[in-house]
């Protein structure tokens, strides 16, 4: 998943970005409110982590502006303020959730997972396509009950595909959401990871789940690729 982190304190921004990257997220950062407002016009994010106290335009203003422009991306607001009126102001500005600093990184990850849940594909914490299942909390993946050993990047790639079943995902889109690379630099890397995923997923038997759509990209579905 691709995440925009909007935080003006370099140490906090780097801490969040590093932690998310280690958990397979693709991360972009903005250090002020004006930059944050511009990002969604040029990139598609799965979730935005937005600090309240920002230079130029504060987080409440950023959130309100994005919503007025029709940006529906889930927004998790961060703040050092814990007063009820501050939380209400954040939610009223269009935020979907609110997390008070300091916070445990495990809680941040849990909040992000909750924000990007999409029914009916995701039931609780489990994504499922055919007999392939993924627990986004325990990070366990299995097919027909047999566990699969995936690398961090393979897990991130498979999670993104499973959150968009039956959709053709171009290499450009996959690169933006999983690798944070420009298209030209990521093409071969994506193809290699998809090939490795196929070996692991299809190696336990059953119909092929990942289909190559010639000239367009990749698609995961419960139907056997033709």
C-alpha positions as CSV (number, residue, x, y, z in Angstrom):
1,X,0.0,0.0,0.0
2,X,1.1,3.5,-0.7
3,X,1.1,6.0,2.2
4,X,1.6,9.7,2.4
5,X,3.2,10.8,5.7
6,X,2.7,14.5,6.4
7,X,5.0,15.5,9.3
8,X,7.3,18.5,9.7
9,X,9.5,17.1,12.5
10,X,12.2,15.2,10.6
11,X,12.9,12.6,13.3
12,X,9.3,11.7,13.6
13,X,8.8,11.6,9.9
14,X,11.8,9.5,9.3
15,X,10.8,7.1,12.2
16,X,7.3,6.6,10.7
17,X,8.6,6.3,7.1
18,X,11.3,3.7,8.1
19,X,8.8,1.7,10.2
20,X,6.3,1.6,7.4
21,X,8.9,0.7,4.8
22,X,10.1,-2.2,7.0
23,X,6.5,-3.5,7.0
24,X,6.2,-3.4,3.2
25,X,4.5,0.0,2.7
26,X,5.5,2.4,-0.1
27,X,6.0,5.8,1.6
28,X,6.1,9.4,0.4
29,X,6.6,12.3,2.8
30,X,5.5,16.0,2.9
31,X,7.0,18.5,5.4
32,X,4.4,21.3,5.3
33,X,0.7,21.8,4.6
34,X,1.0,23.3,1.2
35,X,3.1,20.3,0.0
36,X,0.5,17.9,1.5
37,X,-2.3,19.5,-0.4
38,X,-0.5,19.1,-3.7
39,X,0.5,15.5,-3.4
40,X,-2.9,13.8,-3.9
41,X,-3.2,15.6,-7.3
42,X,-0.2,13.8,-8.7
43,X,-0.3,10.5,-6.9
44,X,-2.8,7.9,-5.7
45,X,-2.5,7.0,-2.0
46,X,-4.2,4.3,0.0
47,X,-4.0,6.3,3.2
48,X,-2.7,9.6,4.5
49,X,-1.0,10.1,7.9
50,X,-1.5,13.8,8.7
51,X,0.0,15.7,11.6
52,X,-2.1,18.6,13.0
53,X,0.7,21.1,13.7
54,X,2.2,21.9,10.3
55,X,3.8,25.1,8.8
56,X,2.0,27.1,6.1
57,X,-1.3,25.2,6.4
58,X,-2.1,23.2,9.5
59,X,-3.5,19.7,9.4
60,X,-7.1,20.7,9.9
61,X,-6.8,23.1,6.9
62,X,-5.1,20.4,4.8
63,X,-7.8,17.8,5.6
64,X,-10.7,20.2,4.9
65,X,-9.1,21.3,1.6
66,X,-8.6,17.7,0.4
67,X,-12.2,16.8,1.3
68,X,-13.5,19.9,-0.5
69,X,-11.5,18.8,-3.6
70,X,-13.1,15.4,-3.5
71,X,-10.2,13.4,-2.1
72,X,-11.7,10.4,-0.4
73,X,-8.4,8.8,0.7
74,X,-8.6,7.6,4.4
75,X,-6.8,10.1,6.7
76,X,-5.3,9.3,10.0
77,X,-4.6,12.5,12.0
78,X,-1.7,12.7,14.4
79,X,-1.4,15.3,17.2
80,X,0.1,15.9,20.6
81,X,-3.2,17.3,21.8
82,X,-5.5,15.0,23.6
83,X,-8.4,17.3,24.5
84,X,-11.8,16.2,23.4
85,X,-12.4,19.4,21.4
86,X,-9.2,18.8,19.4
87,X,-10.2,15.3,18.5
88,X,-13.7,16.5,17.5
89,X,-12.1,19.3,15.4
90,X,-9.9,16.7,13.6
91,X,-12.8,14.4,12.8
92,X,-15.1,17.3,11.8
93,X,-12.4,18.5,9.3
94,X,-12.8,15.2,7.5
95,X,-10.3,12.9,9.2
96,X,-11.3,9.2,9.5
97,X,-9.3,8.5,12.7
98,X,-7.2,10.2,15.3
99,X,-4.0,9.1,17.1
100,X,-2.4,11.0,19.9
101,X,1.4,11.3,20.2
102,X,3.4,9.6,21.6
103,X,2.0,6.4,20.2
104,X,3.1,2.8,19.9
105,X,4.1,1.9,16.3
106,X,2.0,-1.3,16.6
107,X,-1.1,0.8,17.2
108,X,-0.3,3.0,14.2
109,X,-0.1,-0.1,12.0
110,X,-3.4,-1.4,13.4
111,X,-5.1,1.9,12.7
112,X,-3.8,1.8,9.1
113,X,-5.1,-1.7,8.6
114,X,-8.5,-0.7,9.9
115,X,-8.7,2.3,7.6
116,X,-8.0,0.3,4.4
117,X,-10.4,-2.6,5.1
118,X,-12.6,-3.2,2.2
119,X,-15.7,-5.5,2.4
120,X,-16.5,-8.1,1.4
121,X,-13.0,-9.2,0.4
122,X,-11.6,-8.5,3.9
123,X,-13.4,-10.3,6.8
124,X,-11.9,-9.1,10.0
125,X,-8.1,-9.1,9.4
126,X,-8.2,-11.8,6.7
127,X,-8.0,-11.3,2.9
128,X,-9.2,-14.2,0.8
129,X,-9.1,-15.0,-2.9
130,X,-10.2,-18.5,-3.7
131,X,-8.4,-20.8,-1.3
132,X,-5.6,-18.3,-0.8
133,X,-5.8,-16.4,2.6
134,X,-3.7,-13.7,4.2
135,X,-3.9,-12.5,7.8
136,X,-2.8,-8.9,7.7
137,X,-2.1,-8.8,11.4
138,X,-0.1,-12.0,11.9
139,X,1.3,-11.7,8.3
140,X,0.5,-15.4,7.7
141,X,-0.3,-16.5,4.2
142,X,-1.7,-19.9,3.3
143,X,-3.2,-21.7,0.3
144,X,-5.6,-24.6,0.9
145,X,-4.4,-24.6,4.5
146,X,-0.7,-24.9,3.6
147,X,1.5,-22.0,4.9
148,X,3.5,-20.0,2.4
149,X,6.9,-18.3,3.3
150,X,7.0,-14.9,1.7
151,X,9.5,-12.1,1.8
152,X,8.4,-8.7,3.0
153,X,8.1,-7.3,-0.5
154,X,6.3,-10.4,-1.8
155,X,3.9,-10.0,1.1
156,X,3.3,-6.3,0.2
157,X,2.8,-7.1,-3.5
158,X,0.4,-10.0,-2.7
159,X,-1.5,-7.8,-0.2
160,X,-2.0,-5.1,-2.8
161,X,-3.2,-7.5,-5.4
162,X,-5.6,-9.3,-3.0
163,X,-7.1,-5.9,-2.0
164,X,-8.0,-5.4,-5.6
165,X,-9.2,-8.8,-6.8
166,X,-10.3,-9.3,-10.4
167,X,-8.8,-5.9,-11.3
168,X,-6.0,-5.6,-13.9
169,X,-3.2,-3.8,-12.1
170,X,-0.6,-2.2,-14.4
171,X,3.1,-2.3,-13.6
172,X,3.0,1.5,-13.2
173,X,0.3,1.2,-10.5
174,X,2.0,-1.6,-8.7
175,X,5.3,0.3,-8.7
176,X,3.7,3.3,-7.2
177,X,1.9,1.4,-4.4
178,X,4.4,-1.2,-3.6
179,X,7.9,-0.1,-4.7
180,X,7.8,3.7,-4.7
181,X,9.7,3.5,-8.0
182,X,9.3,5.2,-11.3
183,X,7.9,2.8,-13.9
184,X,11.0,2.3,-16.0
185,X,13.1,1.3,-13.0
186,X,10.5,-1.1,-11.5
187,X,9.4,-3.2,-14.5
188,X,11.9,-6.0,-14.2
189,X,11.7,-6.1,-10.4
190,X,7.9,-6.5,-10.5
191,X,8.0,-9.2,-13.1
192,X,10.6,-11.1,-11.0
193,X,8.5,-10.8,-7.8
194,X,5.3,-11.9,-9.6
195,X,7.2,-14.9,-11.0
196,X,8.4,-15.9,-7.5
197,X,4.9,-15.4,-6.0
198,X,3.4,-17.7,-8.7
199,X,5.9,-20.4,-7.8
200,X,5.0,-20.3,-4.2
201,X,1.3,-19.9,-4.6
202,X,0.8,-22.3,-7.4
203,X,3.4,-24.7,-6.1
204,X,0.9,-26.2,-3.6
205,X,-1.6,-27.1,-6.3
206,X,-5.0,-25.8,-7.4
207,X,-5.9,-23.4,-10.2
208,X,-3.6,-20.6,-11.1
209,X,-4.6,-17.4,-9.3
210,X,-2.4,-14.8,-10.8
211,X,-3.1,-14.0,-14.5
212,X,-0.9,-12.0,-16.8
213,X,-3.0,-9.7,-19.0
214,X,-0.8,-9.1,-22.0
215,X,0.2,-5.5,-22.5
216,X,-1.8,-4.4,-19.4
217,X,-0.4,-5.9,-16.2
218,X,-1.4,-8.6,-13.7
219,X,-4.7,-9.7,-12.1
220,X,-5.5,-12.0,-9.2
221,X,-8.8,-13.9,-9.1
222,X,-10.3,-17.2,-8.0
223,X,-10.8,-18.2,-11.6
224,X,-8.2,-20.1,-13.5
225,X,-6.3,-17.9,-15.9
226,X,-7.1,-18.6,-19.5
